[in-house]
Amino acid sequence: MTLCMAGPECGSLTVRGHSVVELSRWHSFEEVAYLLWHGQLPGRDEILAQVRGERGQRAIDPVIAAAIADEQCTAHPMDVLRTAVTLLGANDPAGHDASPAAIRATALRLSAVLPSVIAMDHRRRHGLGAVMPRSHLSYAANFLCMAFGKVPAPQIVAAFEATLVLYAGHGLNDPAITSQAVTSAAPDVYTAVAAAIDARKSRDPLSGLSGSVIETINEIAIADNVRPWVEEALADGRQIPGFGHGVHEHGDPRVRAMRAALGKIAALRGGQDVLEIYDALTAVMDEVTGLHPNLQYPVALACHLIGFDAAAFSPVLVAACLPGWTADIAGQYGTSS
């Protein structure tokens, strides 16, 4: 079964034949990761076994933790994340094993530890110590707890999990292509994922991440300024970050679902002004240019309101994309379901 499909022929973006929007409504990130790795949604025993395996591998190896701590805080977070992945591979004696079981074990290991790396790096940039993973928490709740020191309101956790699911299986992009290309040349999952991280980093300025969306919202300031701001920006030849999509000419169906999640976060985090600018900018851009927002636009705002720094947006999305990337890699080895 095709990993991902998008465009008019399927009417939506699908993962293993399932609408990603429906997955974000009814399934956990852990279940969607299982779907990507195994080709079908899990039963109760299957997801319990995977959850136990993931939660048991969340802690960062002391060698890797020390390497992260030694990095300059001026280092790009994606470089730190790539270094951690490389070190994970260097310390995995089965890292070059291309058997189906080994690839899935590596994928699960990476999925378990990347949130710990991202959260530790995020906190150290604020002069804060690492928060140990909590084995009783879900993937999304634990991720937020490690990043911010406590589990936020259930609505925030649910919205963050929806964000992760909407990005999971995001295989129609340069990072996934890079991971496939590296895999064909060097049968090493860690190397392929590290290459995908580099590709994700290189796309930041084009995708509207790395703070450009937030900078736009701050520059506009209030919804009444949207139309004159857009007209001036277009007259100056500026590209509006977060708009336009190479696949979804009539709008990415995930954006509507993400707008709902953003609304819940804004209601709890005092972000009503941000939401008003989002809606006004979307409407004006549609009217003036015919361009629709891509998924990064509401995701960047959601991450911002949750509390992540702009530099952390891409690492967070790497964690979301990882199951899809590793499913792609398994497919290159001929081991996918």
C-alpha positions as CSV (number, residue, x, y, z in Angstrom):
1,M,0.0,0.0,0.0
2,T,1.2,3.5,-0.9
3,L,2.7,5.2,2.2
4,C,1.2,8.7,1.4
5,M,-1.1,10.1,-1.2
6,A,-2.1,13.7,-1.8
7,G,-4.0,15.6,-4.4
8,P,-7.3,15.6,-6.4
9,E,-7.1,11.8,-7.1
10,C,-7.6,11.1,-3.4
11,G,-9.4,14.3,-2.2
12,S,-7.2,14.5,0.8
13,L,-3.8,13.4,2.2
14,T,-3.9,9.8,3.2
15,V,-1.5,7.6,5.2
16,R,-1.6,3.9,4.4
17,G,-5.1,4.5,2.9
18,H,-6.4,6.4,6.0
19,S,-7.3,10.1,5.9
20,V,-4.7,11.9,8.0
21,V,-7.4,14.3,9.2
22,E,-9.5,11.4,10.5
23,L,-6.4,9.9,12.1
24,S,-5.8,13.2,13.9
25,R,-9.3,13.1,15.3
26,W,-9.5,9.5,16.5
27,H,-6.1,8.1,16.9
28,S,-3.0,8.7,19.0
29,F,0.4,9.5,17.6
30,E,1.6,6.1,18.8
31,E,-1.1,4.4,16.8
32,V,-0.3,6.4,13.6
33,A,3.4,5.5,14.0
34,Y,2.4,1.8,14.2
35,L,0.3,2.3,11.1
36,L,3.2,3.7,9.2
37,W,5.6,1.1,10.3
38,H,3.4,-2.0,9.9
39,G,0.8,-1.0,7.3
40,Q,-2.3,-1.3,9.4
41,L,-3.7,0.2,12.6
42,P,-2.8,-1.8,15.7
43,G,-5.0,-3.9,17.9
44,R,-4.9,-3.5,21.7
45,D,-2.1,-5.9,22.4
46,E,0.0,-4.6,19.5
47,I,-0.2,-1.0,20.6
48,L,0.5,-1.9,24.2
49,A,3.6,-3.7,23.2
50,Q,4.8,-0.8,21.2
51,V,4.0,1.7,23.9
52,R,6.0,-0.3,26.4
53,G,8.9,-0.5,24.1
54,E,8.9,3.2,23.3
55,R,8.5,4.4,26.9
56,G,11.3,2.1,28.1
57,Q,13.8,3.9,25.7
58,R,13.0,7.6,26.3
59,A,16.0,8.3,28.5
60,I,19.1,9.9,26.8
61,D,22.3,7.9,27.0
62,P,24.8,9.8,29.3
63,V,27.3,10.1,26.5
64,I,24.8,11.7,24.2
65,A,23.5,14.0,27.0
66,A,27.0,15.2,27.7
67,A,27.6,15.9,24.0
68,I,24.4,18.0,23.9
69,A,25.4,19.9,27.1
70,D,28.8,20.7,25.5
71,E,27.2,22.3,22.4
72,Q,27.2,26.0,22.2
73,C,23.8,27.5,22.7
74,T,24.3,29.4,19.5
75,A,24.4,26.0,17.6
76,H,21.4,25.5,15.4
77,P,18.9,23.1,17.2
78,M,18.8,21.0,14.0
79,D,22.5,20.5,14.1
80,V,22.3,19.4,17.7
81,L,19.5,17.0,16.8
82,R,21.5,15.6,13.8
83,T,24.6,15.1,16.1
84,A,22.4,13.2,18.6
85,V,21.1,10.9,15.9
86,T,24.7,10.3,14.6
87,L,25.8,9.4,18.1
88,L,22.9,7.1,18.6
89,G,23.9,5.3,15.5
90,A,27.6,5.1,16.5
91,N,26.6,3.5,19.8
92,D,24.2,1.0,18.3
93,P,26.0,-2.3,17.5
94,A,23.0,-3.3,15.3
95,G,22.9,0.1,13.5
96,H,23.8,-1.5,10.1
97,D,21.3,-4.4,10.4
98,A,18.8,-4.0,7.5
99,S,16.5,-6.8,8.6
100,P,12.8,-5.8,9.1
101,A,12.9,-6.3,12.8
102,A,16.1,-4.3,13.2
103,I,14.8,-1.4,11.2
104,R,11.6,-1.2,13.2
105,A,13.6,-1.4,16.4
106,T,15.8,1.5,15.3
107,A,12.7,3.5,14.3
108,L,11.1,2.9,17.7
109,R,14.4,3.8,19.5
110,L,14.7,7.1,17.5
111,S,11.0,7.9,18.1
112,A,11.5,7.4,21.8
113,V,14.6,9.4,22.4
114,L,14.2,12.4,20.0
115,P,11.7,14.2,22.2
116,S,14.1,13.9,25.1
117,V,16.9,15.4,23.0
118,I,14.7,18.2,21.7
119,A,13.3,19.0,25.1
120,M,16.8,19.0,26.7
121,D,18.2,21.3,24.1
122,H,15.2,23.6,24.3
123,R,15.6,23.9,28.1
124,R,19.3,24.4,28.2
125,R,19.0,27.4,25.9
126,H,16.9,28.9,28.7
127,G,19.4,27.9,31.4
128,L,17.2,25.1,32.7
129,G,18.1,21.6,33.5
130,A,16.8,18.5,31.8
131,V,13.5,17.0,32.9
132,M,13.5,13.2,33.0
133,P,11.0,11.3,30.9
134,R,7.8,10.1,32.5
135,S,7.0,6.5,31.6
136,H,3.3,6.8,32.6
137,L,2.6,9.6,30.2
138,S,1.6,9.4,26.5
139,Y,4.1,10.4,23.8
140,A,2.6,13.9,23.4
141,A,2.2,14.5,27.2
142,N,5.7,13.4,28.0
143,F,7.1,15.5,25.2
144,L,5.5,18.6,26.6
145,C,6.4,17.7,30.2
146,M,10.1,17.3,29.3
147,A,10.1,20.6,27.4
148,F,8.2,22.7,30.0
149,G,8.6,20.9,33.3
150,K,4.9,20.0,33.7
151,V,2.0,18.5,31.8
152,P,-0.2,21.3,30.4
153,A,-4.0,21.3,30.2
154,P,-5.5,18.3,28.5
155,Q,-6.7,20.4,25.6
156,I,-3.2,21.6,24.9
157,V,-1.9,18.0,25.0
158,A,-4.7,16.9,22.6
159,A,-4.0,19.8,20.2
160,F,-0.3,19.1,20.3
161,E,-0.9,15.4,19.5
162,A,-3.2,16.4,16.6
163,T,-0.3,18.5,15.3
164,L,2.1,15.6,15.5
165,V,-0.4,13.3,13.7
166,L,-1.1,15.8,11.0
167,Y,2.6,15.9,10.2
168,A,3.2,12.1,10.6
169,G,3.9,10.4,7.4
170,H,4.7,13.7,5.7
171,G,6.6,11.8,3.1
172,L,6.0,14.1,0.1
173,N,8.9,16.5,0.9
174,D,12.6,16.9,0.5
175,P,13.6,15.4,3.8
176,A,11.9,12.1,2.9
177,I,13.4,12.1,-0.5
178,T,16.8,12.7,1.0
179,S,16.4,9.8,3.4
180,Q,15.5,7.6,0.5
181,A,18.5,8.7,-1.5
182,V,20.9,8.1,1.3
183,T,19.4,4.8,2.1
184,S,20.0,3.6,-1.5
185,A,23.7,4.5,-1.2
186,A,24.4,3.6,2.4
187,P,22.3,1.1,4.3
188,D,22.2,2.9,7.6
189,V,18.9,4.2,9.1
190,Y,20.7,6.7,11.3
191,T,22.6,8.2,8.4
192,A,19.5,8.5,6.4
193,V,17.6,10.2,9.2
194,A,20.5,12.6,9.8
195,A,20.4,13.5,6.1
196,A,16.7,14.1,6.3
197,I,17.3,16.4,9.3
198,D,19.8,18.4,7.2
199,A,17.3,18.6,4.3
200,R,14.6,19.8,6.8
201,K,17.0,22.5,8.0
202,S,17.7,23.7,4.5
203,R,14.0,24.1,3.8
204,D,13.3,26.3,6.8
205,P,13.4,29.6,5.0
206,L,11.1,28.3,2.2
207,S,8.6,26.6,4.4
208,G,7.7,29.6,6.7
209,L,9.4,28.1,9.8
210,S,12.3,29.4,11.8
211,G,10.3,32.3,13.1
212,S,9.3,33.9,9.8
213,V,5.6,33.2,10.4
214,I,5.9,34.6,13.9
215,E,7.8,37.6,12.7
216,T,5.0,38.2,10.2
217,I,2.3,38.1,12.8
218,N,4.3,40.4,15.1
219,E,4.9,42.8,12.2
220,I,1.2,43.0,11.3
221,A,0.3,43.5,15.1
222,I,-3.5,43.7,14.7
223,A,-6.0,42.2,12.2
224,D,-6.9,45.7,10.9
225,N,-3.4,46.0,9.5
226,V,-3.5,42.8,7.4
227,R,-4.7,44.2,4.1
228,P,-2.3,47.2,3.9
229,W,0.5,45.0,5.1
230,V,-0.1,42.3,2.4
231,E,-0.5,45.0,-0.4
232,E,2.8,46.6,0.7
233,A,4.6,43.3,1.0
234,L,3.5,42.1,-2.5
235,A,4.3,45.5,-4.0
236,D,7.9,45.1,-2.6
237,G,8.1,41.6,-4.1
238,R,8.2,39.9,-0.7
239,Q,7.2,36.2,-0.3
240,I,4.6,35.7,2.4
241,P,5.7,32.9,4.6
242,G,3.4,30.0,5.2
243,F,1.4,30.3,1.9
244,G,1.3,28.2,-1.2
245,H,1.5,24.4,-1.6
246,G,3.0,22.4,-4.5
247,V,0.5,19.6,-4.1
248,H,-2.7,20.9,-2.7
249,E,-3.7,23.6,-5.2
250,H,-7.1,24.1,-3.6
251,G,-5.8,24.1,0.0
252,D,-4.2,21.5,2.2
253,P,-7.0,19.6,4.0
254,R,-4.8,19.3,7.1
255,V,-4.9,23.1,7.5
256,R,-8.6,23.1,8.5
257,A,-8.0,20.5,11.1
258,M,-4.9,22.4,12.4
259,R,-6.9,25.6,12.5
260,A,-9.3,23.9,14.9
261,A,-6.4,22.8,17.1
262,L,-4.9,26.3,17.0
263,G,-8.2,27.7,18.1
264,K,-8.2,25.5,21.2
265,I,-4.6,26.5,22.1
266,A,-5.3,30.2,21.5
267,A,-8.3,30.1,23.8
268,L,-6.2,28.7,26.7
269,R,-3.1,30.7,26.0
270,G,-4.5,34.2,25.4
271,G,-3.9,34.0,21.7
272,Q,-7.1,35.5,20.4
273,D,-5.3,38.4,18.7
274,V,-3.0,35.9,16.9
275,L,-6.0,33.9,15.8
276,E,-7.7,37.0,14.4
277,I,-4.6,37.9,12.4
278,Y,-4.4,34.3,11.2
279,D,-8.0,34.4,9.9
280,A,-7.7,37.8,8.3
281,L,-4.4,37.0,6.6
282,T,-5.8,33.8,5.2
283,A,-8.8,35.6,3.8
284,V,-6.8,38.5,2.3
285,M,-4.2,36.2,0.7
286,D,-7.0,34.1,-0.8
287,E,-8.7,37.1,-2.2
288,V,-5.5,38.9,-3.5
289,T,-3.3,36.1,-4.6
290,G,-5.4,32.9,-4.6
291,L,-2.8,31.3,-2.4
292,H,-3.9,29.1,0.6
293,P,-2.0,28.6,3.8
294,N,0.2,25.5,4.1
295,L,0.4,23.4,7.2
296,Q,3.4,25.2,8.6
297,Y,1.4,28.4,9.1
298,P,-1.0,27.2,11.8
299,V,1.6,24.8,13.2
300,A,4.2,27.5,13.7
301,L,1.6,29.6,15.6
302,A,0.5,26.6,17.7
303,C,4.0,25.8,18.7
304,H,4.6,29.4,19.5
305,L,1.5,29.6,21.8
306,I,2.4,26.3,23.5
307,G,5.8,27.8,24.4
308,F,8.4,26.5,22.0
309,D,11.0,28.9,20.6
310,A,10.9,29.5,16.9
311,A,14.2,27.6,16.5
312,A,12.6,24.5,18.1
313,F,9.7,24.3,15.5
314,S,11.7,22.2,13.0
315,P,13.1,19.8,15.6
316,V,9.5,19.2,16.9
317,L,8.4,18.5,13.4
318,V,11.3,16.1,12.9
319,A,9.8,14.0,15.7
320,A,6.5,14.1,14.0
321,C,7.9,13.1,10.6
322,L,10.2,10.4,11.9
323,P,7.7,7.5,11.6
324,G,7.1,8.4,8.0
325,W,10.8,8.8,7.2
326,T,11.7,5.5,8.8
327,A,8.7,3.8,7.0
328,D,10.2,5.3,3.7
329,I,13.6,3.9,4.6
330,A,12.1,0.5,5.3
331,G,10.5,0.6,1.9
332,Q,13.9,1.4,0.3
333,Y,15.2,-1.8,1.9
334,G,12.2,-3.7,0.6
335,T,11.0,-4.5,4.2
336,S,7.9,-2.3,4.5
337,S,4.5,-3.9,4.9
